[in-house]
Amino acid sequence: MNERKRFAETLLFGKPDRIPLQPGGGRKSTRERWHKEGLPQDIDTGQEITAEAYRQAGGTLELPKYGEMFRVDERMNPQFEEKVIERKERSQIVQDWKGNICEIGNEYTLEYLRSGIDFVTRRWIKCPVESRKDWDEMKRRYNADDTSRLPGNPESLGKKLRNRDYPIEIHFSGPFWQLREWLGFEELCMMLHDDPKFIQEMIDFWCDYIMRLLKNTFKYFVPDMVHISEDMAYKSFSMISPAMCREYLLPVWKQWGDIIKAAGVKVYSMDSDGYIGELIPMWIEAGINVCDPIEVAAGNDIVQLRKDFGKDMAYRGGVDKRAMSEGGKVIEKEMERIMPIIEDGGFIPSCDHGVPSDVSWPNFVYYTKLLAKATGWL
């Protein structure tokens, strides 16, 4: 069974020969530590790191290789000028490509805000949409029919990828995520109460923009998964009430879901950190059938989620990063905890977010060994 088939069979509660081995990856600070502890210096990408950890864990099977992707660019065009506005003794005031003005440490370059190289603490000062004029100017940056948003020669690439043996996903920001990028979190929450008509206007714009991007993409290529990011939950609750989610967000998720389903895409996936228990029912209603990363520290118990929602929802993630850091008996116990869901199907176990730098390379290798055994690779 190839990896594409294995991916679908796992997440759609079929019968895979084994479950995809996806232990998770670390950002720059994590990889720098690992290079000091046994990861070869010339290995630095996610696929290579997984293969090396698997090999050091005793794995002998050939892991799947991923090839060319079909990339769809939702980002604003043109982007804002990236620049340093002011340098201080320990920090700097900068403008990023999205038009945000924020304060970050002097150890970071602007590239860190563009590429997600590592986790960067920042203080928000100003967001790009503060008025109707700002909004009118912002809308001009999003033309779904801009041919640069799709790969060059999308028709030939789509045909080339039609018989691929590995899964391909395309990714978009959800309405909550995108409005937060334009307005800032606090202003978004205030405007949901103070100016709901303006909020609805922005949501409608984003809904239509992504619908057009989806339709343009599906003319040439049908992926295995469409993945939406919202990141809209705290440790115990969603960032806005379920009632507000139902009023403002659910209609968007549904409209996108109808297009995705009509195109023949089998996996419609949602990403949100935090506690997602009160959001999952709406995601299911919208046609979403997979979610991630299932952060354990936020109170997500994947065993309980399976009891609550059955096979209406599949999952990716769910392995407690804190247990990975502890290693030994702690990670063994963690793997025992999630084993019933691995066996039940509809679950690709992985780190419940990016692997942090407090996870040593030896502990990551041992965790990969346990994961490989649980998913059929050892």
Summary of the structure (lengths in Angstrom):
residues: 378
radius of gyration: 21.1
end to end distance: 16.3
largest distance: 59.9
contacts: 1188
relative contact order: 0.14
helix: 46%
strand: 14%
